[in-house]
Amino acid sequence: MNSIFDELRSAVYSVWHRRWVVLGVAWGVCLLGWMAVATVPNSYESKARIYVQLYDPLAEQIGVGVGDRKRDIDRVRQTLTSAVNMEKVIRSTRLGDSITTPKQMEGAVLGLGKAIKVESEQDNLFKITARTASGSMSDAESAKLAQDVVQKMIDLFREENLSGSKGEMGSQVDFFDKQLAERQKALDEAQTRRTQFEASHPELAVGGTSVLQRMEASRAELRGIDADLAAAQSALAAINGQLAGTPQTLAGTSAGGAKGALASAQAELSGMRSRGLTDNHPDVIALKNQISALKVAAAGEGGAAGTPNPAYSSLLSIRAERQANVQSLQSRRASVQTDIAQVTSQQIQNPQLAAEAQKITRDYDVLKEQYDKLLQDREELRLRGQVESQHSAVKFQVIDPPSTPRAPVAPNRPLLLLAVLVIGIGAGCGAAFAVGQLRSTFATTAKLEGAFGLPVLGAISQTLTEAGRALRKRRLKQFYAGSVALVAVFVLLIVSEAIQLRMVA
């Protein structure tokens, strides 16, 4: 511990003994460092915030959803700092005053791209930040330049969202028009080939459908007719069954007795069956038992003239209608079967013509489908472009206009000045200590004893005359004055920096 303390005392004495070296080196380093700090230009930063409105019911009706507009905004935000836009900013501000060559412009574009940031704080809120620093401009001019750069970025954001999409929509509509013209030409040629083929082979006239499609349609129609015919035949059989159980005539009211009651009961039974009641229904069973009993009673009374049964006449008309329906379905079935047989025979007799007819129809259908799809897409795109131009799908407003910088954001000049002062003093102390190490002197008796390995009996202190003490005192005052002057220069630089910042504000 004593050795460490001695070494520290020795170092302090060596530095203090060569204090003029410390002061000289400190002055040199501080002057050079402060001059270097003075050449660093101040950087000023301007900020602005804009709010983007995404909701638009009319745009959503035509397919411009919120997700589409968000992707458009993200695309604009990402391309806003592109080289083309940076060049526009440079040429429209004072940054481009000193640029004369493409190489200088390229360097300015790279530097400005790093100094500009477009950040998304929320879903609809964006912040634009620009930082500028120019040694050829004053602080006030640099601050104004930062504000101009942010304003130009806002203008570019507006152009990219409002007018940039209009040109893109126009070019896309032109592309669809060219594609439609080509498809229209090919479609007309296909229509001409089909017309010529139908004129040459009317028996294989495609009529907008292929032979296979005609066969499939005919077979599907035949299956439907078979199902309808089966249902009509079943209905006819049901009405025949009702006619079998319905009497043709009814006994007159003059007959009276059992015959009149029998006729009334038979009419009631026919009504029940016309309503759909089966023979197993309790009412039907009871009525049939009653009719059986009345028939026995009526047989003993003898025959009598009767009147036509209206229920029977109604069932006859229904049966005639259903028979006509069955005959119509049978006729249609025969016609469809004939058509299928004719097409099948044509395919068997001339398969090449059938294949050609199928190819012509297929080509025409494909071209027609493509043409209709392109036409629909073009109209949707044109409507979307009109909505975006007349009723913009993206609206925004400036929440915070570009701010005017009041103080530089970089460099922290007071801190740099203090750092230079500390480095200068440290460099002076280090230089003095290094000089002391190079000199073959000993600051303490312990170091002398350790260097030679001999005991040191004592040390004689320095004795000065009156003139020497006066000279020493005068030099000490000069050293203090030099040290105070160094600190005073530092304070003066700090004050001048504060004054300059106040002038900018």
TIMAR-73986 format. One line per field, with one value per residue (C-alpha): x negated, y, z negated. Coordinates in nm, 3 decimals, always signed. Example, Ala and Ser with C-alpha at 12.3 -4.5 7.8 and 13.67 -1.06 7.14 Angstrom:
2
x (-1.230, -1.367)
y (-0.450, -0.106)
z (-0.780, -0.714)
END
This chain:
505
x (+0.000, -0.288, -0.453, -0.137, -0.106, -0.466, -0.419, -0.114, -0.304, -0.589, -0.357, -0.183, -0.513, -0.647, -0.340, -0.339, -0.710, -0.648, -0.322, -0.418, -0.431, -0.079, +0.046, -0.115, +0.010, +0.359, +0.372, +0.262, +0.501, +0.795, +0.741, +0.723, +1.021, +1.237, +1.159, +1.262, +1.588, +1.656, +1.631, +1.903, +2.231, +2.543, +2.813, +3.174, +3.473, +3.829, +4.129, +4.485, +4.776, +5.054, +5.378, +5.495, +5.869, +5.937, +6.315, +6.521, +6.855, +6.875, +6.526, +6.613, +6.919, +6.698, +6.444, +6.190, +6.174, +5.988, +5.723, +5.656, +5.617, +5.386, +5.166, +5.164, +5.062, +4.790, +4.663, +4.654, +4.486, +4.217, +4.154, +4.175, +3.804, +3.708, +3.426, +3.671, +3.861, +3.539, +3.420, +3.749, +3.699, +3.340, +3.428, +3.721, +3.522, +3.191, +3.020, +2.987, +2.826, +2.470, +2.529, +2.402, +2.302, +2.486, +2.232, +2.305, +2.675, +2.626, +2.437, +2.700, +2.978, +2.804, +2.746, +3.102, +3.247, +3.073, +3.187, +3.560, +3.785, +4.151, +4.291, +4.638, +4.735, +5.085, +5.304, +5.396, +5.126, +4.790, +4.491, +4.243, +3.903, +3.621, +3.277, +3.051, +2.702, +2.508, +2.180, +2.240, +2.562, +2.633, +2.820, +3.142, +3.115, +3.047, +3.353, +3.570, +3.429, +3.538, +3.889, +3.897, +3.787, +4.070, +4.323, +4.206, +4.241, +4.603, +4.665, +4.518, +4.737, +5.042, +4.939, +4.866, +5.208, +5.434, +5.286, +5.039, +5.311, +5.501, +5.221, +5.183, +5.557, +5.543, +5.258, +5.436, +5.757, +5.554, +5.402, +5.749, +5.865, +5.581, +5.650, +6.022, +5.947, +5.733, +5.995, +6.268, +6.075, +6.016, +6.382, +6.503, +6.281, +6.416, +6.775, +6.703, +6.564, +6.868, +7.110, +6.932, +6.935, +7.306, +7.379, +7.180, +7.314, +7.657, +7.711, +7.421, +7.507, +7.338, +7.572, +7.351, +7.324, +7.102, +7.226, +7.132, +7.313, +7.622, +7.604, +7.570, +7.855, +8.079, +8.004, +8.070, +8.399, +8.490, +8.430, +8.656, +8.930, +8.912, +8.958, +9.254, +9.407, +9.388, +9.559, +9.833, +9.897, +9.926, +10.178, +10.378, +10.386, +10.514, +10.799, +10.894, +10.917, +11.150, +11.369, +11.402, +11.556, +11.783, +12.139, +12.235, +12.588, +12.761, +13.105, +13.375, +13.533, +13.869, +13.729, +13.703, +13.631, +13.312, +13.219, +13.209, +13.002, +12.768, +12.710, +12.641, +12.395, +12.212, +12.180, +12.039, +11.788, +11.673, +11.622, +11.408, +11.189, +11.151, +11.020, +10.751, +10.896, +10.789, +10.998, +10.835, +10.972, +11.233, +11.493, +11.448, +11.484, +11.800, +11.951, +11.870, +12.045, +12.345, +12.344, +12.337, +12.640, +12.822, +12.751, +12.929, +13.223, +13.234, +13.237, +13.573, +13.726, +13.666, +13.493, +13.564, +13.443, +13.150, +12.986, +12.623, +12.364, +12.180, +11.880, +11.842, +11.855, +11.590, +11.360, +11.405, +11.282, +10.986, +10.897, +10.913, +10.676, +10.427, +10.442, +10.357, +10.064, +9.932, +9.961, +9.779, +9.493, +9.469, +9.456, +9.178, +8.988, +9.005, +8.885, +8.584, +8.497, +8.510, +8.277, +8.031, +8.039, +7.982, +7.681, +7.539, +7.573, +7.407, +7.114, +7.082, +7.110, +6.876, +6.667, +6.426, +6.701, +6.837, +6.490, +6.446, +6.785, +6.688, +6.352, +6.514, +6.763, +6.497, +6.272, +6.562, +6.676, +6.324, +6.278, +6.624, +6.560, +6.225, +6.379, +6.666, +6.423, +6.194, +6.491, +6.621, +6.275, +6.229, +6.563, +6.492, +6.149, +6.290, +6.557, +6.294, +6.078, +6.370, +6.454, +6.093, +6.059, +6.394, +6.452, +6.104, +6.071, +5.779, +5.812, +5.568, +5.512, +5.206, +5.237, +4.906, +4.756, +4.379, +4.221, +3.962, +3.651, +3.556, +3.239, +3.004, +3.046, +2.679, +2.404, +2.421, +2.168, +2.138, +2.068, +1.810, +1.640, +1.620, +1.488, +1.213, +1.115, +1.096, +0.898, +0.660, +0.588, +0.548, +0.312, +0.103, +0.074, -0.016, -0.284, -0.434, -0.439, -0.599, -0.872, -0.937, -0.978, -1.230, -1.444, -1.690, -1.573, -1.421, -1.136, -1.174, -1.454, -1.279, -1.303, -1.672, -1.738, -1.543, -1.730, -2.085, -2.026, -2.218, -2.085, -2.005, -2.097, -1.894, -1.772, -1.857, -1.567, -1.600, -1.696, -1.610, -1.732, -1.499, -1.531, -1.462, -1.154, -1.026, -1.082, -0.912, -0.616, -0.586, -0.595, -0.331, -0.105, -0.166, -0.071, +0.251, +0.328, +0.277, +0.500, +0.773, +0.747, +0.801, +1.113, +1.230, +1.200, +1.410, +1.678, +1.674, +1.734, +2.027, +2.181, +2.137, +2.305, +2.603, +2.628, +2.626, +2.902, +3.110, +3.064, +3.192, +3.495)
y (+0.000, +0.238, +0.163, +0.253, +0.575, +0.659, +0.595, +0.822, +1.097, +1.057, +1.088, +1.394, +1.560, +1.480, +1.635, +1.940, +1.990, +2.010, +2.204, +2.430, +2.126, +2.038, +2.389, +2.411, +2.073, +2.145, +2.478, +2.313, +2.021, +2.240, +2.492, +2.223, +2.035, +2.345, +2.444, +2.097, +2.118, +2.460, +2.314, +2.055, +2.198, +2.198, +1.948, +2.063, +1.833, +1.908, +1.683, +1.659, +1.423, +1.339, +1.148, +0.913, +0.836, +0.484, +0.441, +0.511, +0.326, +0.411, +0.274, -0.048, -0.094, -0.123, -0.353, -0.101, -0.239, -0.110, -0.377, -0.260, +0.100, +0.000, -0.185, +0.120, +0.345, +0.103, +0.092, +0.471, +0.494, +0.248, +0.411, +0.767, +0.763, +0.622, +0.777, +0.940, +1.115, +1.216, +1.377, +1.570, +1.697, +1.802, +1.989, +2.171, +2.291, +2.465, +2.128, +2.129, +2.476, +2.347, +2.023, +2.031, +1.674, +1.338, +1.206, +1.489, +1.426, +1.056, +1.137, +1.391, +1.138, +0.878, +1.128, +1.261, +0.909, +0.838, +1.171, +1.119, +0.879, +0.794, +0.607, +0.470, +0.559, +0.408, +0.254, +0.592, +0.822, +0.878, +1.085, +1.235, +1.342, +1.516, +1.617, +1.858, +1.994, +2.224, +2.395, +2.650, +2.780, +2.965, +2.800, +2.981, +2.872, +2.511, +2.511, +2.652, +2.390, +2.106, +2.249, +2.279, +1.917, +1.789, +2.006, +1.866, +1.513, +1.589, +1.719, +1.401, +1.191, +1.377, +1.336, +0.965, +0.896, +1.129, +1.168, +0.881, +0.616, +0.797, +0.750, +0.388, +0.330, +0.493, +0.274, -0.039, +0.057, +0.110, -0.235, -0.390, -0.203, -0.351, -0.700, -0.661, -0.552, -0.862, -1.092, -0.927, -0.994, -1.360, -1.395, -1.259, -1.505, -1.794, -1.678, -1.666, -2.020, -2.144, -1.973, -2.119, -2.467, -2.446, -2.332, -2.625, -2.887, -2.783, -3.128, -3.060, -2.696, -2.617, -2.329, -2.223, -2.573, -2.866, -3.206, -3.359, -3.083, -3.143, -3.513, -3.448, -3.195, -3.437, -3.721, -3.498, -3.389, -3.753, -3.841, -3.555, -3.663, -4.021, -3.898, -3.677, -3.960, -4.201, -3.947, -3.879, -4.253, -4.301, -4.016, -4.168, -4.504, -4.337, -4.163, -4.488, -4.652, -4.379, -4.414, -4.787, -4.725, -4.438, -4.509, -4.354, -4.265, -4.174, -4.292, -4.027, -3.877, -4.031, -4.379, -4.319, -4.599, -4.804, -4.707, -4.337, -4.398, -4.626, -4.360, -4.099, -4.330, -4.413, -4.043, -3.976, -4.263, -4.116, -3.781, -3.941, -4.113, -3.794, -3.633, -3.903, -4.124, -4.486, -4.798, -4.850, -4.524, -4.586, -4.359, -4.534, -4.880, -4.773, -4.625, -4.935, -5.155, -4.925, -4.947, -5.329, -5.329, -5.079, -5.285, -5.585, -5.364, -5.195, -5.531, -5.613, -5.282, -5.341, -5.118, -4.757, -4.493, -4.280, -3.942, -3.899, -3.886, -3.543, -3.685, -3.949, -3.686, -3.477, -3.777, -3.849, -3.497, -3.533, -3.867, -3.717, -3.436, -3.680, -3.908, -3.607, -3.522, -3.880, -3.875, -3.540, -3.669, -3.984, -3.772, -3.554, -3.863, -4.008, -3.677, -3.658, -4.021, -3.950, -3.649, -3.859, -4.136, -3.885, -3.722, -4.064, -4.185, -3.869, -3.922, -4.281, -4.199, -3.895, -3.872, -3.616, -3.360, -3.419, -3.363, -3.048, -2.916, -2.984, -2.806, -2.500, -2.472, -2.521, -2.252, -2.010, -2.075, -2.022, -1.695, -1.575, -1.652, -1.469, -1.170, -1.144, -1.172, -0.900, -0.675, -0.714, -0.650, -0.339, -0.191, -0.263, -0.103, +0.201, +0.245, +0.207, +0.472, +0.713, +0.665, +0.716, +1.031, +1.192, +1.048, +0.972, +0.644, +0.786, +1.118, +1.267, +1.582, +1.737, +1.704, +1.872, +2.094, +2.085, +2.224, +2.503, +2.380, +2.602, +2.422, +2.181, +1.815, +1.746, +1.787, +1.845, +2.122, +2.213, +1.850, +1.830, +2.146, +2.009, +1.679, +1.862, +2.051, +1.731, +1.558, +1.855, +1.857, +1.482, +1.500, +1.765, +1.555, +1.251, +1.441, +1.576, +1.232, +1.084, +1.349, +1.275, +0.909, +0.980, +1.201, +1.020, +1.196, +1.060, +1.231, +1.044, +0.886, +0.551, +0.547, +0.641, +0.364, +0.114, +0.210, +0.166, -0.084, +0.133, +0.289, +0.659, +0.843, +1.156, +1.423, +1.795, +2.024, +2.299, +2.637, +2.950, +3.304, +3.603, +3.660, +3.293, +3.291, +3.606, +3.449, +3.133, +3.325, +3.526, +3.211, +3.047, +3.346, +3.321, +2.951, +3.027, +3.304, +3.066, +2.805, +3.057, +3.187, +2.833, +2.791, +3.140, +3.053, +2.742, +2.947, +3.204, +2.933, +2.797, +3.144, +3.214, +2.883, +2.973, +3.315, +3.156, +2.914, +3.205, +3.389, +3.085, +3.053)
z (+0.000, -0.086, +0.246, +0.434, +0.238, +0.312, +0.680, +0.682, +0.500, +0.744, +1.044, +0.903, +0.824, +1.172, +1.336, +1.109, +1.158, +1.532, +1.509, +1.797, +2.023, +1.901, +1.971, +2.314, +2.434, +2.293, +2.480, +2.805, +2.783, +2.676, +2.954, +3.217, +3.073, +3.039, +3.395, +3.511, +3.314, +3.466, +3.819, +3.748, +3.887, +3.676, +3.770, +3.755, +3.751, +3.862, +3.798, +3.925, +3.869, +4.113, +4.059, +4.334, +4.361, +4.486, +4.449, +4.761, +4.815, +5.187, +5.250, +5.067, +5.289, +5.598, +5.437, +5.301, +4.949, +4.646, +4.693, +5.050, +4.941, +4.655, +4.899, +5.125, +4.836, +4.725, +5.081, +5.100, +4.761, +4.864, +5.202, +5.071, +4.991, +5.329, +5.532, +5.773, +5.493, +5.317, +5.639, +5.661, +5.306, +5.377, +5.696, +5.534, +5.228, +5.163, +5.143, +5.520, +5.552, +5.547, +5.741, +6.098, +6.185, +6.173, +5.926, +5.686, +5.724, +5.646, +5.329, +5.224, +5.284, +5.067, +4.788, +4.793, +4.797, +4.467, +4.318, +4.391, +4.203, +4.262, +3.962, +3.887, +3.531, +3.555, +3.824, +3.972, +3.835, +4.003, +3.892, +4.138, +4.001, +4.190, +4.063, +4.252, +4.191, +4.423, +4.355, +4.631, +4.470, +4.152, +3.869, +3.957, +4.319, +4.219, +3.991, +4.273, +4.511, +4.281, +4.273, +4.654, +4.697, +4.474, +4.660, +4.992, +4.855, +4.761, +5.113, +5.259, +5.028, +5.155, +5.520, +5.481, +5.324, +5.521, +5.866, +5.878, +5.886, +6.163, +6.414, +6.310, +6.359, +6.704, +6.819, +6.694, +6.878, +7.198, +7.155, +7.121, +7.432, +7.636, +7.504, +7.579, +7.937, +7.990, +7.837, +8.046, +8.365, +8.272, +8.168, +8.501, +8.687, +8.479, +8.545, +8.920, +8.917, +8.727, +8.968, +9.270, +9.117, +9.037, +9.393, +9.538, +9.294, +9.167, +9.020, +8.781, +8.714, +8.387, +8.293, +8.005, +7.855, +7.939, +8.052, +7.719, +7.537, +7.751, +7.671, +7.298, +7.305, +7.496, +7.258, +6.957, +7.116, +7.181, +6.819, +6.712, +6.954, +6.825, +6.469, +6.569, +6.774, +6.482, +6.257, +6.520, +6.568, +6.194, +6.172, +6.460, +6.287, +5.970, +6.149, +6.323, +5.983, +5.860, +6.170, +6.111, +5.769, +5.870, +6.004, +6.334, +6.221, +5.902, +5.799, +5.825, +5.520, +5.628, +5.581, +5.205, +4.960, +4.976, +5.332, +5.250, +4.938, +5.138, +5.402, +5.136, +4.956, +5.281, +5.362, +5.016, +5.062, +5.392, +5.223, +4.953, +5.211, +5.411, +5.092, +5.075, +4.803, +4.839, +4.788, +4.449, +4.312, +4.037, +4.200, +4.534, +4.372, +4.189, +4.505, +4.710, +4.454, +4.474, +4.856, +4.840, +4.616, +4.840, +5.152, +4.997, +4.905, +5.247, +5.429, +5.269, +5.386, +5.761, +6.026, +6.085, +6.327, +6.200, +6.280, +6.405, +6.129, +6.139, +5.952, +6.219, +6.496, +6.316, +6.286, +6.659, +6.748, +6.514, +6.673, +7.023, +6.918, +6.766, +7.071, +7.290, +7.063, +7.088, +7.467, +7.486, +7.274, +7.483, +7.798, +7.655, +7.545, +7.894, +8.044, +7.810, +7.877, +8.250, +8.206, +8.004, +8.261, +8.543, +8.376, +8.289, +8.645, +8.776, +8.542, +8.655, +9.027, +9.026, +8.706, +8.858, +8.920, +8.571, +8.422, +8.630, +8.517, +8.158, +8.204, +8.364, +8.081, +7.814, +7.962, +7.990, +7.631, +7.492, +7.680, +7.580, +7.215, +7.222, +7.397, +7.146, +6.852, +6.992, +7.063, +6.708, +6.557, +6.769, +6.666, +6.299, +6.329, +6.508, +6.241, +5.970, +6.134, +6.158, +5.790, +5.684, +5.898, +5.816, +5.471, +5.347, +5.159, +4.958, +4.780, +4.537, +4.343, +4.184, +3.808, +3.721, +3.994, +4.047, +3.736, +3.741, +3.555, +3.263, +3.161, +3.334, +3.256, +3.327, +3.240, +2.865, +2.889, +2.515, +2.434, +2.714, +2.591, +2.238, +2.370, +2.562, +2.243, +2.042, +2.318, +2.343, +1.969, +1.970, +2.268, +2.088, +1.774, +1.978, +2.168, +1.846, +1.690, +2.001, +1.996, +1.629, +1.706, +1.979, +1.748, +1.515, +1.197, +0.879, +0.705, +0.371, +0.173, +0.190, +0.570, +0.551, +0.299, +0.508, +0.827, +0.685, +0.405, +0.158, -0.161, -0.141, -0.457, -0.395, -0.151, -0.128, -0.041, +0.219, +0.082, +0.282, +0.251, +0.230, +0.605, +0.677, +0.459, +0.632, +0.973, +0.865, +0.734, +1.054, +1.270, +1.052, +1.107, +1.480, +1.472, +1.287, +1.533, +1.826, +1.665, +1.591, +1.948, +2.082, +1.870, +1.969, +2.338, +2.272, +2.092, +2.373, +2.631, +2.429, +2.401, +2.772, +2.856, +2.638, +2.808, +3.153, +3.053, +2.920, +3.250, +3.443, +3.215)
END
